[in-house]
């Protein structure tokens, strides 16, 4: 998925509003790998988040569990005018839904993990931005590195404004 733009919107390549989503190319030949590259989310005032992937609940009343699995492939070279150059997980503070994002998983070897790199955000989370008390991210063997933000961040790769990020090895 390459070269897409969300003008005054969220999710340059993919916008996930509820439900489940899996990105897994671990059984694909090398020339058929999953790449989410060089996409952009443009906008201001609550828009322009998630240059590669944007994840949120479908509505304020939805209370289902949302599961996003990013097992293998590459999310790179994406940009966002707001948060989350590669991925923006935006569950807000009053959400009823819970969200789990799994980056890679425990059953694949290191050569089949997800790579999130060289993404940029104008605000927070060049690689990944996580917001919301009911949002959780589980990192297994994925790689999140070499991402950047225009504003100063302690870690430009991952910004957490609520919820949690757990690294498992």
C-alpha positions as CSV (number, residue, x, y, z in Angstrom):
1,X,0.0,0.0,0.0
2,X,1.9,3.0,-1.2
3,X,1.5,6.7,-2.0
4,X,-2.0,7.2,-0.5
5,X,-3.0,10.5,1.1
6,X,-5.9,11.2,3.5
7,X,-6.6,14.9,3.0
8,X,-8.1,16.5,6.1
9,X,-8.6,13.0,7.5
10,X,-6.9,10.2,9.5
11,X,-5.2,7.0,8.2
12,X,-3.2,7.7,5.1
13,X,-3.1,4.1,4.1
14,X,-5.6,2.3,6.4
15,X,-8.2,3.6,8.8
16,X,-9.6,1.0,11.3
17,X,-12.7,2.1,13.1
18,X,-13.7,-0.9,15.2
19,X,-13.6,-4.6,14.3
20,X,-10.4,-6.6,13.8
21,X,-7.5,-6.3,11.4
22,X,-4.4,-8.5,10.8
23,X,-1.3,-7.7,8.8
24,X,0.7,-10.9,8.3
25,X,2.9,-11.7,5.4
26,X,5.1,-14.3,7.1
27,X,4.1,-17.1,4.7
28,X,4.5,-15.0,1.6
29,X,7.4,-15.1,-0.8
30,X,9.9,-12.2,-0.6
31,X,8.4,-10.4,-3.6
32,X,4.9,-10.5,-2.1
33,X,5.6,-8.9,1.3
34,X,3.2,-6.5,3.0
35,X,4.5,-2.9,2.8
36,X,2.7,0.2,4.0
37,X,5.0,2.9,2.7
38,X,5.1,6.5,1.8
39,X,1.5,7.4,2.8
40,X,0.4,10.6,4.5
41,X,-2.4,11.8,6.8
42,X,-2.9,15.6,6.3
43,X,-5.0,18.0,8.4
44,X,-5.5,19.9,11.6
45,X,-8.0,20.1,14.4
46,X,-8.3,16.4,15.1
47,X,-7.3,15.3,11.6
48,X,-4.0,14.3,10.1
49,X,-3.3,11.3,12.5
50,X,-1.9,7.9,11.5
51,X,0.2,8.4,8.3
52,X,0.3,4.6,7.8
53,X,-2.5,3.2,10.0
54,X,-5.1,4.9,12.2
55,X,-7.0,2.9,14.8
56,X,-10.1,4.2,16.8
57,X,-13.4,3.0,18.0
58,X,-16.3,3.2,15.6
59,X,-18.5,5.3,17.9
60,X,-18.7,6.5,21.5
61,X,-21.3,3.9,22.3
62,X,-19.4,0.9,20.9
63,X,-18.0,-1.3,23.6
64,X,-16.5,-4.3,21.7
65,X,-12.9,-5.3,21.9
66,X,-10.9,-4.2,18.9
67,X,-7.9,-6.4,18.1
68,X,-5.3,-5.3,15.6
69,X,-2.4,-7.7,14.9
70,X,0.6,-6.4,13.0
71,X,2.6,-9.6,12.8
72,X,5.0,-9.0,9.9
73,X,5.7,-6.7,7.1
74,X,7.0,-3.1,7.0
75,X,5.4,0.3,7.9
76,X,7.9,2.9,6.7
77,X,8.3,6.3,5.2
78,X,4.8,7.5,6.3
79,X,4.0,10.9,7.7
80,X,1.3,12.6,9.7
81,X,0.5,16.2,10.3
82,X,-0.7,15.2,13.8
83,X,0.2,12.1,15.8
84,X,1.5,8.7,14.8
85,X,3.6,8.9,11.6
86,X,3.5,5.1,11.3
87,X,0.6,4.1,13.5
88,X,-1.9,6.2,15.6
89,X,-3.9,4.3,18.2
90,X,-6.5,6.9,19.4
91,X,-9.0,5.5,21.8
92,X,-9.7,8.8,23.7
93,X,-10.5,9.1,27.4
94,X,-14.1,8.2,27.5
95,X,-14.1,5.1,25.3
96,X,-16.1,2.0,26.2
97,X,-14.2,-0.2,23.7
98,X,-10.9,-1.8,24.6
99,X,-8.2,-2.2,22.1
100,X,-5.2,-4.5,21.9
101,X,-2.5,-4.0,19.2
102,X,-0.1,-6.9,18.9
103,X,3.2,-6.0,17.2
104,X,4.6,-9.3,15.9
105,X,3.8,-12.3,18.0
106,X,5.4,-15.0,20.0
107,X,5.2,-17.8,17.4
108,X,7.2,-16.2,14.5
109,X,10.9,-16.1,14.3
110,X,12.8,-12.7,14.2
111,X,13.0,-12.7,10.4
112,X,9.2,-12.5,10.1
113,X,8.6,-9.6,12.5
114,X,7.1,-6.2,11.8
115,X,9.3,-3.2,11.1
116,X,8.1,0.3,11.9
117,X,10.8,2.7,10.8
118,X,11.6,6.0,9.1
119,X,8.1,7.5,9.7
120,X,7.5,11.0,10.9
121,X,4.8,13.0,12.8
122,X,4.5,16.7,13.2
123,X,3.3,16.2,16.8
124,X,3.9,13.0,18.8
125,X,4.9,9.5,18.1
126,X,6.9,9.3,14.9
127,X,6.6,5.6,14.8
128,X,3.6,4.9,17.0
129,X,1.3,7.1,19.1
130,X,-0.9,5.4,21.8
131,X,-3.8,7.3,23.5
132,X,-6.5,6.1,25.8
133,X,-6.8,4.3,29.1
134,X,-8.3,1.2,27.4
135,X,-5.6,1.0,24.7
136,X,-2.8,-1.5,25.1
137,X,0.1,-2.4,22.8
138,X,2.0,-5.7,23.1
139,X,5.5,-5.7,21.5
140,X,7.1,-9.0,20.9
141,X,10.0,-9.0,18.4
142,X,8.9,-6.1,16.2
143,X,11.3,-3.3,15.4
144,X,10.3,0.4,16.0
145,X,13.2,2.6,15.3
146,X,14.6,5.6,13.3
147,X,11.3,7.5,13.5
148,X,11.0,11.2,14.2
149,X,8.8,14.1,15.3
150,X,8.9,17.8,14.6
151,X,8.3,18.6,18.3
152,X,10.7,17.4,21.1
153,X,9.9,14.0,22.4
154,X,11.8,11.9,24.9
155,X,11.3,8.9,22.6
156,X,10.4,9.9,19.0
157,X,9.6,6.2,18.2
158,X,6.7,5.7,20.6
159,X,4.6,8.2,22.6
160,X,2.1,7.0,25.2
161,X,-0.5,9.4,26.4
162,X,-2.6,6.8,28.2
163,X,-3.0,3.0,28.1
164,X,0.1,0.9,28.1
165,X,2.9,-0.5,26.1
166,X,4.4,-3.9,27.1
167,X,7.5,-5.3,25.7
168,X,7.7,-9.1,25.7
169,X,10.7,-11.2,24.6
